[in-house]
Amino acid sequence: MYENFVEEVDAVDNGISQWEEGEPRYAVTTTLSARVARLNPTWNQPNQDTEAGFKRAMDLVQEEFLQRLHFYQYSWLPARALVEEALAQRFQVDPSGEIIELAKGGCPWKEHLYHLESGLSPPVTITFVIYTDQAGQWRVQCVPKELHSFQSRLPLPESWRGLRDEALDQSQGHIKE
């Protein structure tokens, strides 16, 4: 059970690439195709009727398709406009143009940034994204080196990581009045 389910979920959640030097680190068994295949009767089931499994597979694929379509229409595509606007305003956020501020946090921005960044003039590599979260708190996020990477283009200093509010201010020698 560990090698055929838990290991994959844990590895993906922790950003571990499936492949290393051409060798798989773990098996991927939770794809939509695998889920559909598991709806077929097993070899030793007395009832080998595939129609019931086919109907369940149709429902499963339809639900997955509609969820994905909804995501792209109502979340992913509107996020592109936010990233475009943030890129257009980047020099107002920081003179380097390497920091963007998203009007709303929590949106799927990374894929759009990588696509749009290549057309920037003057060319610049975005290193940080700032935004307010759902609770109205400011956040800073380092841009990953690659789309699905956990390595940052420019990581925050270690002494800042995990700090908030006054603790972050004090670590930088700032004193609130």
C-alpha positions in Angstrom: 0.0 0.0 0.0 2.9 2.4 0.8 4.7 1.9 -2.5 1.5 2.0 -4.6 -0.3 4.9 -3.0 1.2 6.7 0.0 4.7 7.2 -1.4 3.4 9.0 -4.5 1.1 11.3 -2.6 3.8 12.1 0.0 6.4 12.7 -2.7 4.2 15.0 -4.8 3.1 16.9 -1.8 6.8 17.5 -0.8 7.9 18.6 -4.3 10.0 15.5 -5.0 10.5 14.9 -8.7 9.4 11.4 -9.9 12.6 11.0 -11.9 16.2 11.2 -11.0 18.8 10.6 -13.7 16.4 8.6 -15.8 15.3 6.3 -12.9 11.9 6.6 -11.3 11.9 7.4 -7.6 8.3 6.2 -7.0 5.4 4.8 -9.0 2.5 7.1 -10.1 -0.7 5.1 -9.6 -3.3 7.7 -9.0 -3.9 9.1 -12.4 -7.4 9.5 -13.8 -6.7 6.7 -16.2 -5.7 4.4 -13.4 -8.8 5.4 -11.4 -11.0 4.5 -14.4 -9.2 1.2 -14.9 -9.8 0.2 -11.3 -13.5 0.4 -12.0 -13.3 -2.7 -14.1 -14.2 -6.0 -12.4 -11.1 -7.8 -11.0 -10.1 -11.1 -12.5 -11.7 -13.1 -9.6 -15.0 -11.3 -9.2 -17.9 -13.6 -10.0 -19.8 -10.9 -11.9 -17.7 -9.8 -14.9 -20.2 -7.3 -16.1 -18.3 -4.2 -17.3 -21.3 -2.0 -18.0 -21.7 -0.9 -14.3 -18.0 0.0 -14.2 -18.2 1.8 -17.5 -21.1 4.0 -16.2 -19.2 4.8 -13.0 -16.2 5.7 -15.2 -18.2 8.0 -17.4 -19.5 9.8 -14.2 -16.0 10.0 -12.8 -14.5 11.4 -15.9 -17.4 13.8 -16.4 -17.0 15.2 -12.9 -13.2 15.5 -13.3 -13.6 17.3 -16.6 -16.3 19.7 -15.4 -14.2 20.5 -12.3 -11.2 21.2 -14.4 -13.2 23.3 -16.9 -14.7 25.3 -14.0 -11.2 25.9 -12.5 -9.8 27.2 -15.9 -12.8 29.4 -16.6 -13.4 30.9 -13.2 -10.0 30.8 -11.5 -7.0 30.2 -13.8 -8.1 32.5 -16.7 -9.1 35.5 -14.5 -5.7 35.2 -12.7 -3.9 35.9 -16.0 -5.4 39.4 -16.0 -4.1 40.0 -12.5 -0.6 38.9 -13.4 -0.7 41.0 -16.6 -1.6 44.1 -14.5 1.0 43.3 -11.9 3.7 43.0 -14.6 2.6 46.3 -16.1 2.9 48.0 -12.7 6.1 46.3 -11.6 8.3 49.4 -11.7 5.9 51.2 -9.4 6.3 48.5 -6.8 10.1 48.4 -7.0 12.6 50.2 -9.3 14.3 46.9 -10.3 11.1 45.6 -11.8 11.8 42.3 -10.2 8.9 42.4 -7.7 5.3 42.3 -8.6 2.2 42.9 -6.4 -0.9 40.9 -7.1 -4.2 42.7 -6.5 -5.6 39.5 -4.9 -3.7 36.7 -3.3 -4.4 33.0 -3.6 -4.7 33.1 -7.4 -2.8 30.6 -9.7 -0.2 33.0 -10.9 2.9 31.0 -11.6 2.1 29.5 -15.0 1.0 32.9 -16.2 4.1 34.6 -14.9 6.4 32.2 -16.7 4.6 32.6 -20.0 4.2 36.4 -19.8 7.7 37.1 -18.4 9.4 36.0 -21.6 7.8 39.0 -23.5 8.7 41.7 -21.0 10.5 44.8 -22.2 12.9 45.6 -20.9 13.6 41.9 -20.1 13.6 41.2 -16.4 13.4 38.1 -14.1 10.7 38.4 -11.5 12.0 37.2 -8.1 9.2 38.0 -5.6 5.5 38.2 -5.6 3.7 40.2 -2.9 0.0 40.1 -2.1 -2.5 40.2 0.7 -4.0 36.9 1.7 -7.7 36.1 2.5 -7.2 37.5 6.0 -5.7 40.8 4.7 -2.2 39.9 5.8 0.7 40.8 3.5 2.6 37.8 2.1 5.8 37.5 0.0 6.4 34.5 -2.1 9.7 33.7 -3.9 9.3 32.8 -7.5 10.4 29.2 -8.2 13.3 28.6 -10.6 11.0 26.4 -12.6 7.2 26.0 -12.6 6.9 23.0 -10.4 10.2 23.5 -8.5 10.5 24.1 -4.7 13.8 25.9 -5.4 13.6 29.7 -5.6 15.2 32.0 -8.0 16.2 34.2 -5.1 15.4 32.8 -1.7 14.6 35.1 1.2 17.4 35.4 3.8 17.2 32.5 6.2 17.0 34.9 9.2 13.6 36.2 7.8 12.0 32.8 7.1 8.9 32.1 9.2 9.0 35.5 10.9 5.9 37.8 11.0 5.0 41.2 12.2 7.1 42.5 15.0 9.5 39.6 15.0 10.4 40.4 11.3 10.7 44.1 12.1 13.0 43.4 15.0 15.2 41.0 13.0 15.9 43.9 10.6 16.4 46.5 13.4 13.2 48.3 12.7 11.3 49.6 15.7 7.6 50.5 15.5 6.7 53.9 17.0 
